[in-house]
């Protein structure tokens, strides 16, 4: 059984989903926050924000494991 196409497909899908999930997350509402000019407080994640964060972690793990699996399969 050839697993290379399965790993390649999972890498592609998980990479696209990770990018989309990261872009959906809101952190530091403006450009000034990115440059260090923000005085925002630390808040805990709740609701949809927590779900997006956890889903992002799951897809990053899938992405990394797929890459490792592809590297470890003898060609």
N, C-alpha and C positions, 0 to 999 in steps of 0.2 A: 504494500500500500504506500502510495506516494503522499507524504504529508507536506511537501514544500508548498503546493498551492493553498492548502489550508492555512499554513502559517503566514503566507504572503497576504492572503485575504484578510486574516485577522489583524495583521499589522496595519494594513490600509484603513480598515474600518475603525479600529481603535484610535489611530492617529487623528483621523478626521473628527471623531467624537470627542477626543481630548481637547482639541483646539476649540471646538464649539462650546464645550462645557466650561473651559477656562474663560472664553469671551463672554459667557453668560453671567459669570460671577461678578458681583459689584464689590469693589474695594477702593476706597479713597476717591471720591466722586469727581475730582478735577485734576488738571495737569499740575497744579500747585502741590497736590498731595503726592504726586509722583516725584517731584523735585525736592521733597522734604519740608515743604512749607505748611504742613498740615498739623493741627493739634488734635487729631482725632483720638477718641478713647478706645480702649480695647473692649470689644463686646463679644459675647458668645454667639455662636451660630445657632439659628433657630429656624424651624420650618423648612421652606423651600431652599434657603441658603445652605442649610446643613445637608439636605438631600443632594444638592448639586455638588457640594464638596466631597461627600462620600462616594457619589457616582464617579466623580473625576478620579478619585484615588483608585477605584476598582478598574477603570479603563486604563489608567497608567500602568497598573500591575499587569493587566492583560497584555498591553503593548510590550512591556519589558520582557515578560515571559515568552511571548511570541518571537521576539528577536533572539532571545537566548535559545529557544527551541530550534529556530532556523539555523543558527550558528552551529549547534551541536549535531544536527543531522548530517550524516556523511552524504556527499553528493554522488 
